[in-house]
């Protein structure tokens, strides 16, 4: 007799299916635990204690620390499911916080939420779930996971405003096959309604807005606190070679930044490059930001077939270089053995360290094909030459000083 698949895709009844739910203390993961418990699954809630930076722990919109851990515990009590807290502070510091600081100080724009998913959540916690004999790990991320032949594939969620696919491109195929995302087909408003119906204490809790260990989004403050020697002052240099002023440290600047440069000019200026070697901020007109080609590193491919066997003329795709930007027409191909993305219309403010996520189409029916971290953002020849010249001048000045 053929046994029907349960809602998580397993050929057995829910009560014989053990699920570890990653509980951050927010409404999304709490509702996931509630929905699965209501369906009769054997739910085990696990919360990771990731950091403790004093006042930052208790602020609104945080996760995985302080009050959030207590909220997750109370939700599990309400649902009648076991809850465990695992101390991952050292692992989180080594795998996420320290690489984030190093990347930022190198002039890059890192995305620590991706690193956290890659390491702590979808590697370490997943291994713990397997050790507990769980059939799968479930999370409150807004992304869809559906069967795809012998495996599963990822798609953008129904609720476009909650789309978290950008932060999950690095999930490996093995992880995709094991993890479930029950909220992918559900709008956020309905999630809150369900939380209220279940009487969960987090029903009206605010969503996390910033990077969890960065209070109010002030990256420089966290880096200065954890790495006091990082604030090396330097010069602000125009792409034409003119020294325009000084700055308190490149950690205060990001590619594409316009406000707060602290220099006066007859035209709007933007940060177009950061040179860690000379501690210099290179500024120029907006035209100098336009990026047409992106070289990727640490490519993760979730599409069908091997990414190394793309057509000679490349694969038409849609690329997303920021979480807040929509996927735009692009072409993925190989150049000298390295994955490169050609952006059909160009993009401003593209920085090394960011992620470039690849989709099949531009809409909400898009499949996540993978992506990589930006190793180099290539502009037009004139802009590249002027930026290179400005960096060379910055290094000469630094040496002379």
C-alpha positions as CSV (number, residue, x, y, z in Angstrom):
1,X,0.0,0.0,0.0
2,X,1.3,3.5,-0.9
3,X,1.5,5.8,2.1
4,X,0.6,9.4,1.3
5,X,3.2,12.1,1.9
6,X,2.7,14.3,4.9
7,X,2.8,18.1,4.6
8,X,6.7,18.0,5.0
9,X,7.0,15.5,2.2
10,X,7.7,12.3,4.2
11,X,5.9,9.0,3.5
12,X,4.7,8.6,7.1
13,X,2.2,10.1,9.5
14,X,3.2,13.4,11.3
15,X,3.4,11.8,14.7
16,X,6.2,9.5,13.4
17,X,8.1,12.5,12.0
18,X,10.5,14.4,14.2
19,X,11.2,18.0,13.3
20,X,13.7,20.3,14.9
21,X,12.5,23.9,14.7
22,X,15.1,26.7,14.8
23,X,13.5,29.2,17.1
24,X,14.9,32.7,17.2
25,X,12.4,34.1,19.6
26,X,10.4,35.9,16.9
27,X,6.9,35.4,15.5
28,X,7.9,33.5,12.4
29,X,9.8,30.6,13.9
30,X,7.3,30.5,16.7
31,X,4.4,30.0,14.2
32,X,6.3,27.3,12.4
33,X,6.6,25.4,15.6
34,X,2.9,26.0,16.4
35,X,1.7,24.9,12.9
36,X,3.8,21.7,13.0
37,X,2.8,20.9,16.6
38,X,-0.9,21.4,15.6
39,X,-0.5,19.0,12.7
40,X,0.8,16.3,15.1
41,X,4.5,16.4,14.3
42,X,7.0,15.6,17.0
43,X,8.5,19.1,17.4
44,X,11.7,19.9,19.2
45,X,12.5,23.6,19.6
46,X,16.1,24.7,19.6
47,X,17.4,28.3,20.2
48,X,21.0,29.2,19.6
49,X,22.5,31.8,22.0
50,X,24.7,33.6,19.5
51,X,26.0,36.8,21.2
52,X,25.7,39.0,24.3
53,X,26.8,42.6,23.8
54,X,25.2,44.1,26.9
55,X,22.5,46.7,26.0
56,X,22.3,45.3,22.4
57,X,20.7,42.2,23.7
58,X,17.5,43.8,25.0
59,X,16.8,46.1,22.1
60,X,13.7,45.7,20.0
61,X,14.1,43.7,16.8
62,X,17.0,41.5,17.9
63,X,17.2,37.7,17.9
64,X,19.0,34.8,19.5
65,X,19.9,36.5,22.7
66,X,18.5,37.8,26.0
67,X,14.8,38.3,25.9
68,X,14.5,36.4,22.6
69,X,15.6,33.2,24.2
70,X,13.0,33.6,27.0
71,X,10.3,34.3,24.4
72,X,11.2,31.1,22.5
73,X,11.0,29.2,25.8
74,X,7.6,30.6,26.7
75,X,6.3,29.8,23.2
76,X,7.4,26.2,23.6
77,X,5.7,26.0,27.0
78,X,2.5,27.3,25.4
79,X,2.7,24.7,22.6
80,X,3.7,21.9,25.0
81,X,6.9,21.0,23.1
82,X,10.5,20.6,24.4
83,X,12.9,23.5,24.1
84,X,16.6,23.6,24.3
85,X,19.2,26.4,24.2
86,X,22.6,25.8,22.8
87,X,25.5,28.1,23.5
88,X,27.1,29.0,20.2
89,X,28.6,32.3,21.2
90,X,32.2,31.2,20.4
91,X,31.3,29.5,17.2
92,X,29.2,32.6,16.1
93,X,32.1,34.9,16.9
94,X,34.6,32.8,15.0
95,X,32.4,32.0,12.0
96,X,30.4,35.2,11.6
97,X,31.5,38.2,13.7
98,X,35.3,38.0,13.1
99,X,35.1,37.4,9.3
100,X,32.5,40.3,9.1
101,X,35.0,42.7,10.8
102,X,37.9,41.5,8.7
103,X,35.9,41.9,5.5
104,X,34.7,45.4,6.4
105,X,38.2,46.5,7.3
106,X,39.4,45.2,3.9
107,X,37.0,47.7,2.2
108,X,34.3,45.1,1.4
109,X,30.6,45.1,2.2
110,X,29.9,41.8,3.9
111,X,26.5,40.2,4.5
112,X,26.9,38.4,7.9
113,X,23.3,36.9,7.8
114,X,24.4,34.8,4.8
115,X,27.5,33.6,6.7
116,X,25.3,32.8,9.7
117,X,23.0,30.7,7.6
118,X,26.0,29.0,5.9
119,X,27.8,28.0,9.1
120,X,25.9,28.2,12.4
121,X,22.3,27.6,11.3
122,X,22.5,25.4,8.3
123,X,25.6,23.5,9.1
124,X,26.0,23.2,12.9
125,X,22.4,23.3,13.9
126,X,21.5,21.0,11.0
127,X,24.1,18.5,12.3
128,X,22.6,18.7,15.8
129,X,19.1,18.0,14.3
130,X,20.5,14.9,12.6
131,X,22.1,13.8,15.8
132,X,18.7,14.1,17.5
133,X,17.3,11.8,14.8
134,X,15.1,14.5,13.3
135,X,13.7,13.9,9.8
136,X,14.2,17.6,9.0
137,X,15.1,21.0,10.2
138,X,12.4,23.7,9.9
139,X,12.9,27.5,10.0
140,X,10.8,30.6,9.8
141,X,12.5,32.0,6.6
142,X,10.3,33.3,3.9
143,X,11.2,31.2,0.9
144,X,9.6,28.2,-0.8
145,X,11.0,24.7,-1.0
146,X,9.4,22.2,-3.4
147,X,10.3,18.7,-4.7
148,X,12.4,18.7,-7.9
149,X,13.0,15.2,-9.1
150,X,15.2,13.3,-6.5
151,X,15.9,16.6,-4.7
152,X,14.2,19.8,-3.6
153,X,14.6,23.3,-5.1
154,X,14.1,26.8,-3.8
155,X,11.7,29.5,-5.0
156,X,11.0,33.1,-4.0
157,X,8.1,33.2,-1.4
158,X,4.5,34.3,-1.9
159,X,5.0,37.4,0.2
160,X,7.5,39.5,-1.9
161,X,8.0,42.0,0.9
162,X,9.3,39.3,3.2
163,X,11.5,37.5,0.6
164,X,14.6,36.1,2.2
165,X,16.0,34.2,-0.8
166,X,18.9,36.6,-1.1
167,X,20.2,35.5,2.2
168,X,19.8,31.8,1.5
169,X,21.5,31.4,-1.9
170,X,24.5,29.7,-0.3
171,X,22.4,26.8,1.1
172,X,23.8,23.6,-0.4
173,X,21.7,21.0,-2.2
174,X,22.2,18.6,0.7
175,X,20.9,21.3,3.1
176,X,18.0,22.2,0.8
177,X,16.9,18.6,0.8
178,X,16.9,18.4,4.6
179,X,15.4,21.9,5.5
180,X,11.8,22.8,5.3
181,X,10.3,26.4,5.1
182,X,6.6,26.2,6.1
183,X,6.0,29.9,5.7
184,X,7.0,30.2,2.0
185,X,3.4,30.1,0.8
186,X,2.0,32.4,3.5
187,X,1.8,36.2,3.8
188,X,3.2,37.8,6.9
189,X,-0.1,39.2,8.0
190,X,-1.6,35.7,8.2
191,X,1.4,34.5,10.2
192,X,0.7,37.1,12.9
193,X,-3.0,36.2,12.9
194,X,-2.1,32.5,13.5
195,X,0.3,33.6,16.3
196,X,-2.6,35.5,18.0
197,X,-5.0,32.6,17.5
198,X,-2.5,30.3,19.2
199,X,-2.1,32.7,22.1
200,X,1.6,33.1,21.5
201,X,3.4,35.8,23.5
202,X,5.3,37.0,20.4
203,X,2.2,37.6,18.2
204,X,2.8,41.4,18.2
205,X,6.6,41.3,18.6
206,X,8.5,43.6,16.2
207,X,10.5,42.0,13.4
208,X,14.3,42.0,13.4
209,X,15.5,45.0,11.4
210,X,19.2,45.1,11.8
211,X,22.0,42.6,11.8
212,X,21.5,40.9,15.2
213,X,24.9,41.8,16.7
214,X,24.9,45.4,15.3
215,X,22.6,47.8,17.3
216,X,20.8,50.3,15.2
217,X,22.8,49.2,12.2
218,X,25.9,51.1,13.3
219,X,28.6,48.7,12.0
220,X,31.5,51.1,12.8
221,X,30.5,51.2,16.5
222,X,30.6,47.4,16.9
223,X,33.9,47.1,15.0
224,X,35.5,49.9,17.1
225,X,34.3,48.2,20.3
226,X,35.6,44.8,19.4
227,X,38.6,45.9,17.4
228,X,39.8,49.3,18.8
229,X,42.8,49.4,16.5
230,X,40.6,49.3,13.4
231,X,39.9,53.0,13.1
232,X,42.9,54.0,11.1
233,X,42.5,57.5,9.7
234,X,43.3,58.3,6.1
235,X,42.6,60.5,3.1
236,X,39.7,61.1,0.9
237,X,40.9,61.3,-2.7
238,X,38.9,62.2,-5.9
239,X,39.2,59.9,-8.9
240,X,41.1,62.8,-10.6
241,X,43.8,62.5,-7.9
242,X,42.9,65.5,-5.8
243,X,43.2,65.1,-2.1
244,X,39.9,66.4,-0.8
245,X,40.2,65.8,3.0
246,X,40.7,63.3,5.7
247,X,38.5,60.6,7.2
248,X,38.4,58.8,10.6
249,X,38.7,55.2,9.1
250,X,37.4,53.4,6.1
251,X,35.1,51.3,8.3
252,X,32.8,54.4,8.3
253,X,32.3,54.2,4.5
254,X,30.7,51.8,2.0
255,X,30.7,51.7,-1.8
256,X,27.9,53.9,-3.2
257,X,27.7,56.1,-0.1
258,X,26.9,59.8,-0.8
259,X,25.9,61.3,2.6
260,X,28.3,62.1,5.4
261,X,31.5,62.2,3.3
262,X,32.7,65.4,5.0
263,X,34.0,67.1,1.9
264,X,32.7,69.9,-0.2
265,X,32.5,69.8,-4.0
266,X,30.6,71.4,-6.9
267,X,28.9,68.1,-7.7
268,X,27.4,65.2,-5.8
269,X,30.2,62.8,-4.9
270,X,30.0,59.1,-4.1
271,X,32.3,56.5,-2.5
272,X,33.5,54.6,-5.6
273,X,36.3,52.6,-4.0
274,X,38.0,51.8,-0.7
275,X,41.7,51.0,-0.4
276,X,42.6,49.3,2.8
277,X,46.3,49.2,2.0
278,X,46.5,53.1,2.0
279,X,43.4,53.6,4.3
280,X,42.0,55.7,1.5
281,X,38.4,56.6,0.5
282,X,38.1,57.2,-3.3
283,X,35.2,59.4,-4.3
284,X,33.9,60.4,-7.7
285,X,30.7,61.1,-9.7
286,X,27.8,58.7,-9.9
287,X,28.9,57.6,-13.4
288,X,32.0,56.0,-11.8
289,X,29.8,53.6,-9.9
290,X,28.1,51.9,-12.8
291,X,29.1,48.2,-12.8
292,X,28.5,46.0,-15.8
293,X,30.5,42.8,-15.0
294,X,30.8,41.0,-11.7
295,X,33.3,38.3,-10.9
296,X,32.1,35.8,-8.3
297,X,33.8,33.7,-5.7
298,X,32.5,30.8,-3.6
299,X,29.9,30.0,-6.2
300,X,27.0,27.8,-5.0
301,X,24.8,26.3,-7.8
302,X,21.3,25.0,-7.2
303,X,20.1,24.9,-10.8
304,X,19.8,21.7,-12.8
305,X,23.0,20.4,-14.3
306,X,26.6,21.5,-13.6
307,X,27.2,25.2,-13.6
308,X,30.6,24.5,-15.2
309,X,28.8,23.3,-18.3
310,X,27.0,26.6,-19.2
311,X,26.4,27.4,-22.9
312,X,29.3,29.0,-24.6
313,X,27.4,32.3,-24.9
314,X,26.3,32.1,-21.2
315,X,23.0,31.5,-19.5
316,X,20.3,34.2,-19.5
317,X,19.4,34.8,-15.8
318,X,18.2,37.5,-13.5
319,X,20.7,38.8,-10.9
320,X,20.2,40.5,-7.6
321,X,23.1,42.4,-6.1
322,X,21.3,43.8,-3.0
323,X,18.6,42.3,-0.9
324,X,16.5,45.5,-1.3
325,X,16.8,45.5,-5.1
326,X,14.8,43.4,-7.6
327,X,16.4,40.7,-9.8
328,X,17.4,42.3,-13.1
329,X,18.4,40.8,-16.6
330,X,21.9,39.4,-16.7
331,X,24.0,36.7,-18.2
332,X,26.1,34.1,-16.3
333,X,29.2,32.7,-18.0
334,X,32.7,31.5,-17.3
335,X,35.8,33.6,-18.0
336,X,39.3,32.1,-17.4
337,X,37.7,29.4,-15.2
338,X,35.8,31.9,-13.1
339,X,32.1,32.6,-12.9
340,X,31.2,36.1,-14.2
341,X,27.8,37.9,-14.3
342,X,27.1,40.5,-17.0
343,X,24.5,43.0,-15.9
344,X,22.4,44.0,-18.9
345,X,21.6,47.5,-17.6
346,X,24.4,47.9,-15.1
347,X,24.1,48.5,-11.4
348,X,25.4,51.3,-9.1
349,X,27.0,50.7,-5.7
350,X,28.2,47.2,-6.3
351,X,30.9,46.2,-3.7
352,X,33.2,43.3,-3.1
353,X,31.8,41.1,-0.3
354,X,28.2,41.5,-1.2
355,X,26.3,38.6,-2.7
356,X,25.0,38.3,-6.2
357,X,22.0,35.9,-6.3
358,X,20.9,34.3,-9.5
359,X,17.2,33.6,-10.4
360,X,15.4,32.0,-13.2
361,X,12.9,34.8,-13.7
362,X,12.3,38.3,-12.2
363,X,9.0,37.6,-10.5
364,X,7.8,35.8,-7.4
365,X,7.6,32.6,-9.4
366,X,11.4,32.7,-9.7
367,X,13.5,29.7,-8.8
368,X,16.7,30.4,-6.9
369,X,19.5,29.1,-9.0
370,X,22.4,30.0,-6.6
371,X,24.9,32.7,-6.7
372,X,28.2,33.8,-5.2
373,X,30.0,36.5,-3.3
374,X,31.3,39.4,-5.3
375,X,35.0,39.2,-5.8
376,X,35.4,42.1,-8.2
377,X,33.0,44.7,-9.6
378,X,34.1,45.8,-13.1
379,X,33.2,49.2,-14.5
380,X,33.8,50.7,-17.9
381,X,37.4,51.1,-19.0
382,X,37.6,54.9,-18.3
383,X,36.2,54.6,-14.7
384,X,38.5,51.6,-14.0
385,X,41.5,53.5,-15.2
386,X,40.7,56.6,-13.1
387,X,40.0,54.6,-10.0
388,X,43.2,52.6,-10.4
389,X,45.2,55.9,-10.9
390,X,43.6,57.4,-7.8
391,X,44.4,54.3,-5.7
392,X,48.0,54.4,-6.9
393,X,48.3,58.1,-5.9
394,X,46.8,57.3,-2.5
395,X,49.4,54.6,-1.9
396,X,52.2,56.9,-3.0
397,X,51.0,59.6,-0.6
398,X,50.7,57.0,2.2
399,X,54.3,55.8,1.6
400,X,55.7,59.3,1.5
401,X,53.9,60.2,4.8
